Amino acid sequence: MIWLYLIVFIFGLSFLYGAYRAAPFLPMHAADVERVIKLAELKPGEKFIDLGCGEGRTLIAAARVGAEATGYEISLLPYIWAKIKILFYRGPNKPKVFFRDFWKINLGEADVVYNFLMPRVMAKLREKLKKELKPGARVINYTFYLPDWNPEKIDDIPGRPKIYLYRK
């Protein structure tokens, strides 16, 4: 029985740490995945990075259009869920997911960076993106905007969360 408590404690701790670092695990609406991919204007071979990729649904959608999709997740349960989904994915360009804190990776190779993070980290994220992204790279924010950075486009459907497109 102690093992069960230990496992629950470890999973719970990883959820809390993920919420502290950027956002709690909260999947985006499945119906909005295609909106994100369409707004990103992903092309085959482009590098798509998902910051806090959760269970991997956006990674898989990006891979389906031919992008090189990579995700970073720090909450243990969504990470394992994403690994299992990717294991059974049979389309082109198998996505990759890493159990890693995205604040510690360099985004310089990305063509598109997607995120669904909390408003309290957006100023910090904006600085990371401005410092690391190459010119022309695109940023897709689900629900929350980047302060002091004007979006190129906003996908605004009544009754649905807004999706913002930024370009460096």
N, C-alpha and C positions, 0 to 999 in steps of 0.2 A: 504494500500500500504506500510505503514511503516513496517508491519510484514514481507512482502516479502523481503524488504531490510535487515532487521535484520537477517532473515534466511540465505540469501545469504552471509552476512557478517560473520556469525558464521561458516558456511561451509568453506568459504574462509580462515578464520583464522585458522581453524583446518588443512587445507591443508598446509598452510604456516608453522605452528608449526611442523607438521610431516616432512616436507622438512628440516626444521632447525635441528630437533633432529636426523634424520638418513637418510631419503630419501623422495623425492616426490612420490606420488602415481603414479606408472607406472607398469601396469600388465605385468607379464612375458608372453612370447609367449605360447599360449595354447598347441602347439605341443611339448613344452619342459617340460611340467609337468611330463609326463611319464619318461623322461630322468632323472629327479630329483629323482623320486621314485625308479627307477631301480638302480641308482648310490648309493642311501642311503641304499640299501639292507634291506629295512624295513621288520620287522617280526611282526606277530600278537602280540598284547600286548605291543609292544615297545612304549615309550613316544616320540612323535614327536612334536617339538615346532617350530612354524613359527614366526620369528621376523619381524613385519610389514607385516602382512598376507594379506593386501589388501582386495580383494573381496572374498577370501577364497578358490580359486580353488585348491591350493596345499594342504590345510587342508582336503578338501573333498577327494582328491586322496589318501592321507595318510590313512584316515579313511576307505576307500574302501579296502585296503589291511589288515585291522584289527588293525592298530596302534591307540593309544590313542592320537588324534591330538588336539593340543591347539594352538591358534594363538593370537597375540597381535597386535592391530592396534590403531593408535592415530588420524588418519584422519576420520572425522565423516561419510562422504558419503561412503567410502569403507567399514567401519565398519558396517553400516546399511545394505549395500548390502550383506556382508558376513552373517550377522544374518538372512536375508531373505533366502538366498540360503541354509543355514544350517537348517532353519525351514522346508524347503521342502525336505531336504535330507532324503532318506528312506533306506539307507544302514546300515551296521553294525557300531558299535562304533561312535555314533553321535559326530562330532567334536565340540569343544568349541571355542568361540572367545570372547576376552575381550577388552573393550575400556580402554587400559592401556598403559603406556609408558614401553616398554620392558627393558629399562635401569634400571628400579626399581624392577625387579623381579629376583629371583634366578633361575638359570638354572641347579641346581644340580641334579634334577630328570631326566633330558632329556637323552634319548638314541641317538636322532638325533635332531640337531638344523639346521634349514634351514633359509637362508636369501638372500635377493636381496636388498642390501643397497649400499650407495654411497662409493666410494673409500676414501673420507675424514674421514669416521668414522671407517675404517677397523682396524687401530692400536688400537683404544679404544675398539672395539669389541673383537679383539684378546686377549687383557688383561682380559676382562670380562670372555671370554671362558676359558682361561687358569686357572683363579682363581676359577671358579664355576663348570666346568664340571667334571664329574667323569671319571676315567680312562676308556679308550675304547669307550667313547662317540664319535659320528661322527658329523661332521659339513659339511654342503653342502652350498657352496657359488655359487650363480648364477651370472655370468658375471665377477665379481671382486674378486680378490684373497686376502688372508690374508697376509700381509707383514711379513717376517721373520718366516713363518710357512710353511714347505714343504708339499705340497699336496700328499696324498697317491695315488690318481688317478685324472686324468683330462679327462672329457668327451669332446672331441674336434671334432666336426663335421664341416667340411667346410661350411661357410655361416651361421652358427648358433653361438649363444653365448657359451663361454666355461662354464663348470660347474665343480667346484672343490670339491673334497672330502678330508677332513682332519680327522685325528683321534687323540684324546688326548692320 
